[in-house]
């Protein structure tokens, strides 16, 4: 299934993509694509629903982030061998975990706002894991049992804040609008092999990132297991899992950072596409 949230920011409703590509309103089936609605029992209920009897949503309606109520927005750094190579970083021995502020989450096609003082704005196409069941101290063999599905995340990053301002990476990763999710949450049954998906990013129509989840250092299953050894994850929590090569930070001889007016498009095989316009800070 491809699950969506549609409507004005903060007032999104739950939806599903039918066989014709139209959005159907799921409001009478689940209250939101969030929390317990992502449990195996709830997803089974949605799967049995006759979509032809649900109201169709007007074409062109805004898509919000594909999961709501996220309380824990977890991120994994330097998780692609070819990305680590382009930045000159050593291969991590264990997953590098940092946090993105949950309130940086926005819709897949919402504008990306340049934060005050920003000089080095960058893009990162990533596959994100959406948790569907409470997860704590998982076994490795059961790790994927708690996963509801996957979506695209642009892990928007301010590299000066992240690298040059001291402390942890968090300050360069959680700025307002730095977490586009969607367009839809694809349930895990629709993804035959999550470790073999093509990924891409273009800026103003020019090629930037080209990669594949097969070059991940730590697999999706390993990441879910690993995170569960340190903190509890709840339904609706999101783990974004790292990016392939082609970010501005790794460009030679000089990075070309994002600026106002730029348009970033990105996609992952089977998970759809995003498109964001870069805009100046708005009060």
C-alpha positions as CSV (number, residue, x, y, z in Angstrom):
1,X,0.0,0.0,0.0
2,X,1.0,3.6,-0.5
3,X,-0.3,5.7,2.4
4,X,-0.4,9.5,2.3
5,X,-1.5,12.5,4.4
6,X,-3.1,15.3,2.4
7,X,-4.4,18.8,3.1
8,X,-3.2,22.0,4.6
9,X,-0.2,22.0,7.0
10,X,-1.3,20.9,10.5
11,X,-4.7,19.7,9.2
12,X,-3.7,16.7,7.1
13,X,-6.1,13.8,6.6
14,X,-5.1,10.2,6.0
15,X,-5.2,8.8,2.5
16,X,-4.2,5.9,0.3
17,X,-3.3,5.7,-3.4
18,X,-5.6,3.5,-5.4
19,X,-4.8,1.4,-8.5
20,X,-5.4,4.4,-10.8
21,X,-3.1,6.7,-8.8
22,X,-5.8,8.7,-7.2
23,X,-5.8,9.6,-3.5
24,X,-8.7,8.1,-1.5
25,X,-9.7,9.6,1.9
26,X,-9.1,7.1,4.7
27,X,-10.7,9.3,7.4
28,X,-13.5,6.8,8.1
29,X,-11.0,3.9,8.4
30,X,-8.2,5.5,10.6
31,X,-7.8,8.9,12.3
32,X,-4.4,9.5,10.8
33,X,-1.3,7.8,9.3
34,X,0.3,7.9,12.7
35,X,0.8,6.0,15.9
36,X,-1.3,2.8,16.3
37,X,-2.7,3.3,12.8
38,X,0.7,1.9,11.6
39,X,0.4,-1.3,13.6
40,X,0.2,-4.6,11.8
41,X,-3.5,-5.0,12.8
42,X,-4.4,-1.5,11.6
43,X,-2.5,-1.9,8.3
44,X,-4.3,-5.3,7.7
45,X,-7.6,-3.4,8.3
46,X,-6.7,-0.8,5.7
47,X,-5.6,-3.5,3.2
48,X,-9.0,-5.1,3.4
49,X,-10.8,-1.8,2.7
50,X,-12.8,-1.4,-0.6
51,X,-11.1,1.7,-1.9
52,X,-13.7,2.3,-4.5
53,X,-16.2,3.2,-1.7
54,X,-13.9,5.8,-0.3
55,X,-14.1,9.5,-1.4
56,X,-11.6,10.6,-4.0
57,X,-9.4,13.5,-3.2
58,X,-9.2,16.5,-5.6
59,X,-6.2,16.3,-7.9
60,X,-3.5,18.7,-7.0
61,X,-4.2,18.6,-3.3
62,X,-1.1,19.2,-1.2
63,X,0.6,16.2,0.2
64,X,1.8,16.5,3.8
65,X,4.5,14.4,5.4
66,X,3.4,10.8,5.0
67,X,3.6,10.0,8.7
68,X,2.2,12.1,11.5
69,X,2.8,12.5,15.2
70,X,6.5,11.5,14.9
71,X,8.1,12.0,18.4
72,X,11.5,10.5,17.6
73,X,13.3,11.5,14.3
74,X,16.4,9.5,14.3
75,X,19.2,9.8,11.7
76,X,22.2,7.7,10.7
77,X,25.4,9.4,9.5
78,X,28.0,8.2,7.0
79,X,26.1,5.0,6.2
80,X,27.1,4.6,2.5
81,X,30.7,3.4,1.7
82,X,30.9,5.6,-1.4
83,X,29.6,8.7,0.4
84,X,32.2,8.2,3.2
85,X,34.8,8.0,0.5
86,X,33.8,11.2,-1.2
87,X,33.9,13.1,2.1
88,X,37.2,11.6,3.2
89,X,35.7,10.1,6.3
90,X,36.7,6.6,7.7
91,X,34.1,3.8,7.5
92,X,32.3,3.8,10.9
93,X,32.7,0.6,13.0
94,X,29.2,1.1,14.4
95,X,26.2,3.2,13.2
96,X,26.6,7.0,13.8
97,X,23.3,8.1,15.4
98,X,22.1,11.7,15.7
99,X,18.8,13.5,16.0
100,X,16.7,15.6,13.7
101,X,14.1,17.8,15.4
102,X,10.6,16.2,14.8
103,X,9.2,19.7,14.1
104,X,11.4,20.0,11.0
105,X,9.3,17.5,9.2
106,X,7.3,18.9,6.3
107,X,5.6,17.6,3.1
108,X,7.6,16.2,0.2
109,X,7.1,19.2,-2.0
110,X,7.0,22.0,0.6
111,X,9.6,24.8,0.3
112,X,13.0,24.4,2.1
113,X,13.7,27.6,4.0
114,X,17.3,28.8,4.4
115,X,17.9,29.4,8.1
116,X,19.3,32.6,9.4
117,X,23.1,32.7,9.1
118,X,23.3,29.8,6.7
119,X,26.1,29.7,4.2
120,X,26.5,26.0,3.3
121,X,23.1,24.4,2.6
122,X,23.1,20.9,1.3
123,X,20.9,18.0,0.2
124,X,20.8,14.3,1.1
125,X,18.5,11.8,-0.5
126,X,17.8,9.0,2.0
127,X,15.5,6.1,2.5
128,X,13.6,6.4,5.8
129,X,12.2,3.7,8.0
130,X,8.8,4.2,9.6
131,X,8.3,2.2,12.8
132,X,4.9,0.4,13.2
133,X,5.3,-1.4,16.6
134,X,7.0,-0.6,19.9
135,X,10.6,-1.6,19.6
136,X,13.0,-2.2,22.5
137,X,16.0,-4.6,22.7
138,X,15.0,-6.4,19.5
139,X,16.8,-9.5,18.3
140,X,18.5,-9.2,14.9
141,X,16.2,-11.7,13.3
142,X,13.1,-9.9,14.4
143,X,14.2,-6.3,13.6
144,X,12.1,-5.9,10.5
145,X,9.0,-7.1,12.3
146,X,8.5,-3.6,13.8
147,X,8.8,-1.8,10.5
148,X,5.6,-0.4,9.0
149,X,7.2,0.7,5.7
150,X,9.5,3.1,4.0
151,X,9.6,6.6,2.5
152,X,11.9,9.2,1.0
153,X,13.6,11.7,3.3
154,X,15.7,14.7,2.2
155,X,18.0,15.0,5.1
156,X,18.6,18.8,4.4
157,X,21.8,19.9,6.1
158,X,23.5,23.1,7.0
159,X,27.2,22.1,6.8
160,X,28.6,25.1,8.6
161,X,26.2,24.6,11.5
162,X,26.9,20.9,11.5
163,X,30.7,20.8,11.2
164,X,32.1,24.2,12.0
165,X,30.1,25.3,15.0
166,X,31.2,22.7,17.5
167,X,29.2,20.1,19.4
168,X,27.1,17.4,17.7
169,X,25.6,17.3,14.2
170,X,22.1,18.0,15.4
171,X,22.3,21.8,15.1
172,X,22.9,21.5,11.3
173,X,20.2,18.9,10.8
174,X,17.0,20.0,12.5
175,X,16.4,23.5,11.3
176,X,12.9,24.5,10.2
177,X,11.8,22.6,7.0
178,X,14.9,20.3,7.1
179,X,12.8,17.0,7.1
180,X,10.7,16.5,4.0
181,X,9.0,13.0,4.2
182,X,7.0,11.3,1.4
183,X,5.3,11.5,-1.0
184,X,3.9,8.3,0.5
185,X,4.7,5.7,3.0
186,X,5.1,2.4,1.1
187,X,4.3,-0.6,3.3
188,X,7.2,-3.1,3.5
189,X,5.4,-5.9,1.7
190,X,5.6,-3.8,-1.5
191,X,9.4,-3.6,-1.4
192,X,11.0,-6.9,-2.5
193,X,14.5,-5.9,-1.5
194,X,15.1,-2.8,0.5
195,X,18.9,-3.2,0.0
196,X,18.7,-2.9,-3.8
197,X,16.9,0.4,-4.6
198,X,18.2,3.1,-7.0
199,X,18.4,6.6,-5.6
200,X,18.9,10.0,-7.3
201,X,19.0,13.8,-6.7
202,X,19.1,16.6,-9.2
203,X,19.5,20.4,-8.6
204,X,17.9,22.7,-11.2
205,X,17.7,19.7,-13.5
206,X,21.5,18.9,-13.2
207,X,22.6,15.5,-12.0
208,X,23.9,15.4,-8.4
209,X,23.3,12.1,-6.6
210,X,23.2,8.7,-8.1
211,X,23.4,5.7,-5.8
212,X,21.8,2.5,-4.5
213,X,20.9,1.2,-1.1
214,X,23.2,-1.8,-1.8
215,X,26.2,0.3,-0.8
216,X,24.9,0.9,2.8
217,X,27.5,0.0,5.4
218,X,24.8,-1.0,7.9
219,X,21.6,-2.5,6.5
220,X,18.1,-1.4,7.3
221,X,17.6,-4.4,9.6
222,X,20.8,-3.8,11.4
223,X,20.0,-0.2,12.0
224,X,16.6,-1.0,13.5
225,X,18.1,-3.6,15.7
226,X,21.0,-1.4,16.7
227,X,18.8,1.6,17.6
228,X,16.6,-0.6,19.8
229,X,19.5,-1.4,22.0
230,X,19.8,2.2,23.1
231,X,16.3,3.7,23.2
232,X,12.6,2.7,22.8
233,X,11.0,3.4,19.4
234,X,7.2,3.9,19.1
235,X,4.8,3.6,16.1
236,X,5.3,6.7,13.9
237,X,8.9,7.2,14.8
238,X,11.2,7.6,11.8
239,X,14.8,6.6,11.1
240,X,16.5,8.1,8.1
241,X,19.4,6.0,7.1
242,X,22.2,7.9,5.3
243,X,22.9,9.1,1.8
244,X,24.8,8.0,-1.2
245,X,27.5,10.1,-2.9
246,X,26.9,13.3,-4.7
247,X,26.2,15.8,-1.9
248,X,27.5,19.4,-2.2
249,X,30.0,18.7,0.7
250,X,31.8,16.2,-1.5
251,X,32.0,18.2,-4.7
252,X,35.5,18.9,-6.1
253,X,37.2,21.3,-6.5
254,X,34.6,23.4,-4.7
255,X,31.1,22.7,-3.2
256,X,28.2,24.4,-4.9
257,X,25.8,25.1,-2.0
258,X,22.1,25.5,-2.4
259,X,20.7,29.1,-2.7
260,X,17.4,30.8,-2.9
261,X,15.5,29.9,-6.1
262,X,17.2,26.5,-6.6
263,X,14.9,23.5,-7.1
264,X,15.9,20.1,-5.7
265,X,14.3,16.9,-7.0
266,X,15.0,13.5,-5.6
267,X,13.6,10.0,-5.8
268,X,14.0,6.4,-4.7
269,X,13.0,3.4,-6.8
270,X,9.5,2.3,-5.7
271,X,9.1,5.2,-3.2
272,X,8.2,8.1,-5.5
273,X,9.7,11.5,-5.9
274,X,10.1,14.8,-4.0
275,X,10.5,18.4,-5.2
276,X,11.5,21.4,-3.1
277,X,12.2,25.0,-3.9
278,X,14.8,26.7,-1.8
279,X,13.5,30.0,-0.3
280,X,14.8,32.7,1.9
281,X,14.0,32.8,5.7
282,X,10.5,33.8,6.4
283,X,9.3,35.2,9.8
